[in-house]
């Protein structure tokens, strides 16, 4: 049983450690541009090859300014960029998910395995103490005329109140603030909120 569990965990972790190899454009902070195949790791590294059988190169997110991953010719690439974030000492390497004339939205998804806590008699609720896999999604917004983004949405527990954070950020658009306060637009409607702000708020 334990052997099967360990193998399952290793296979799962292997699946999430590196995404599928994609055709990629890599722009380093010194301006160097590379084209080839790349994979992104949650351990904050990028595995890169100039071609399928070429020697692997490793880059940290701190070395890279922009990474573009191409899925198909008829689909826009997935773009990752280094973004300064308020109250953080170092930029975050985030996926660009929505860009408008007033505000830009970035996303970060962190996945991993949480080890079981050291409870001698099982978990704190009396059940088996087996640990679990987790996925944390966070969204960051940046005004086009500002350098830093702010974290607005996260599925973590004990994060900031979305209604207050959103009404503060979009305070210059009373019509949108009313929709958020009346719960006509909620956390799950973030894309609609950003579209509204970019297209209907002067």
C-alpha positions in Angstrom: 0.0 0.0 0.0 2.7 2.4 1.0 4.8 1.5 -2.0 1.9 2.2 -4.3 1.2 5.5 -2.6 4.9 6.6 -3.0 4.9 5.6 -6.7 1.6 7.5 -7.3 3.0 10.6 -5.6 6.3 10.4 -7.7 4.3 10.1 -10.9 2.1 13.0 -10.0 5.0 15.2 -9.0 6.8 14.3 -12.2 3.7 15.4 -14.1 3.5 18.8 -12.5 7.2 19.5 -12.2 7.6 20.3 -15.9 4.9 21.3 -18.4 4.9 19.8 -21.9 7.8 21.1 -24.1 6.6 23.9 -26.2 8.1 26.0 -29.0 9.3 29.1 -27.1 10.9 32.5 -27.3 13.0 33.4 -24.4 14.2 37.0 -23.7 16.8 37.4 -21.0 17.3 40.5 -18.9 20.4 41.4 -20.7 18.5 41.5 -24.0 19.6 38.1 -25.3 16.8 36.3 -27.3 16.7 32.6 -27.6 14.3 30.4 -29.7 13.7 26.7 -29.1 11.8 24.4 -26.8 11.0 25.2 -23.2 9.3 23.8 -20.1 8.4 25.8 -16.9 8.9 24.3 -13.5 7.2 25.3 -10.2 10.6 25.3 -8.7 11.2 28.6 -10.4 13.3 27.3 -13.3 13.0 27.1 -17.1 14.4 24.1 -18.9 15.4 25.1 -22.5 16.8 23.4 -25.6 17.6 25.1 -28.9 16.2 22.0 -30.6 14.9 18.5 -29.6 18.3 16.8 -29.1 20.3 19.8 -28.1 22.0 20.2 -24.7 19.7 21.4 -22.0 20.1 24.8 -20.5 18.6 26.0 -17.2 17.4 29.5 -16.4 16.0 30.9 -13.3 13.0 33.3 -13.4 15.3 36.0 -12.1 17.4 35.8 -15.3 14.5 36.0 -17.7 12.5 39.1 -18.7 9.9 37.4 -20.9 9.0 33.8 -21.9 6.5 33.1 -24.8 5.3 29.5 -25.1 3.5 28.6 -28.3 0.8 25.9 -28.2 -0.5 26.0 -31.8 -0.1 28.3 -34.7 -3.7 29.5 -34.5 -3.5 30.1 -30.7 -1.9 33.1 -29.0 1.2 32.2 -27.0 1.2 31.9 -23.2 3.4 34.9 -22.0 5.2 35.0 -18.7 6.9 38.2 -17.5 8.7 39.5 -14.4 6.4 41.8 -12.6 7.2 44.0 -9.5 4.5 43.5 -6.9 3.6 45.8 -4.0 5.0 44.8 -0.6 7.4 42.3 -2.2 11.2 42.7 -2.4 11.6 40.8 -5.6 9.4 40.6 -8.8 7.2 37.6 -9.5 7.3 35.6 -12.7 3.6 35.8 -13.7 1.5 34.7 -16.6 0.0 37.6 -18.6 -3.7 36.8 -18.9 -5.5 40.0 -19.8 -4.3 43.3 -21.1 -6.4 46.5 -21.7 -5.9 50.2 -22.1 -6.1 50.9 -18.4 -5.2 47.7 -16.4 -3.3 44.5 -16.9 -4.0 41.2 -15.2 -1.4 38.5 -14.3 -1.9 35.1 -12.8 0.3 32.7 -10.7 -0.6 29.1 -10.1 1.5 27.2 -7.5 1.1 23.4 -7.2 2.8 20.9 -4.9 2.4 18.3 -2.2 1.9 19.1 1.5 3.5 16.6 3.8 1.2 15.1 6.5 1.5 16.9 9.9 3.2 15.0 12.7 0.1 13.9 14.6 0.8 10.6 16.5 -2.8 9.4 16.3 -3.8 10.4 12.8 -5.0 13.8 11.6 -6.4 16.5 13.9 -10.0 15.5 13.0 -9.4 11.8 13.7 -9.1 10.8 10.0 -6.0 9.4 8.3 -3.0 11.6 8.3 -1.9 11.3 4.6 -1.0 14.8 3.4 -2.4 16.2 0.2 -1.7 17.9 -3.2 -2.6 21.6 -3.5 -3.1 24.2 -6.1 -3.0 27.9 -5.3 -4.2 30.5 -7.9 -3.6 34.2 -7.4 -4.4 37.2 -9.7 -2.5 40.4 -9.8 -3.5 43.7 -11.3 -1.3 46.6 -12.6 -2.4 49.9 -14.0 -0.7 50.7 -17.2 0.8 53.9 -15.8 2.1 52.3 -12.7 5.2 50.1 -12.1 3.9 47.7 -9.4 1.0 45.3 -9.5 -1.1 44.3 -6.5 -2.5 40.9 -5.5 -6.3 41.1 -5.8 -7.6 37.6 -5.8 -6.3 34.3 -4.3 -8.0 31.0 -3.4 -5.8 30.7 -0.3 -7.5 30.9 3.1 -7.2 34.1 5.1 -6.6 36.3 2.1 -7.8 39.9 1.9 -11.5 40.6 1.5 -12.2 40.7 -2.3 -15.0 43.3 -2.1 -13.0 45.8 -0.2 -9.8 45.2 -2.3 -11.7 45.5 -5.6 -13.7 48.6 -4.6 -10.5 50.3 -3.4 -8.7 49.4 -6.7 -11.5 50.5 -9.0 -12.6 53.5 -6.8 -12.3 55.8 -9.8 -15.2 54.0 -11.6 -18.4 54.4 -9.4 -20.5 52.4 -11.8 -18.2 49.4 -11.4 -17.9 49.8 -7.6 -21.7 49.7 -7.3 -21.8 46.4 -9.2 -19.2 44.9 -6.9 -20.8 46.2 -3.7 -24.2 44.9 -4.9 -22.6 41.5 -5.6 -23.7 41.7 -9.2 -20.0 41.1 -10.0 -18.0 38.8 -7.7 -14.5 37.3 -7.4 -15.4 34.7 -10.0 -16.3 37.5 -12.4 -12.8 39.0 -12.4 -12.5 38.9 -16.2 -15.8 40.7 -16.6 -14.7 43.3 -14.0 -11.5 44.0 -15.8 -13.3 44.2 -19.2 -15.8 46.7 -17.7 -13.1 48.8 -16.3 -11.0 48.8 -19.5 -13.9 49.6 -21.8 -16.6 51.5 -19.9 -14.8 53.5 -17.3 -13.4 56.9 -18.3 
